[in-house]
Amino acid sequence: MGFIKQENPFVVPTTDGKLIEEHFGHASSGDAHLSIAHMIAPPGWSEPFQQLEFDEYTLVSRGRKLFEVDGERIEVSAGQSILIKKNSRVRYSNPFNEECEYWSVCLPAFSIQTVNRETE
């Protein structure tokens, strides 16, 4: 077959109110080369700092998202995108008063073993 249609993305269980739907990647399709996920981060959401072992491309489709990358703060708004390069120290958050909807593509695929989250 020359295509794979994803009709049931894997919904990653979370405890912070963030919706994560992985369309392709380790959990949804067994693909280790690339992952694509749709996410919605609620107002006030944040994650600890991480040291990524993959490149992560993010396209914001609604709202805004704050990236802290190697000591620099970057706000990305709807219609904008950003590439966080492998081995960067990054923290993601939504300190704004609106949801942030975005898509992320990771090369190679995201895995909990290669995100290297710091403990807060």
Buried (B, 14 or more C-beta within 10 A) or exposed (E): EEEEEEEEBBEBEEEEEBBBBBBBBBBBBEBEEBBBBBBBBEEEBBBEBBBBBBBBBBBBBEBBBBBBBEEEEEEBEBEBEBEBEBEBBBBBBBEBEEBBBBBBBBBBBBBEEBBEEEEE
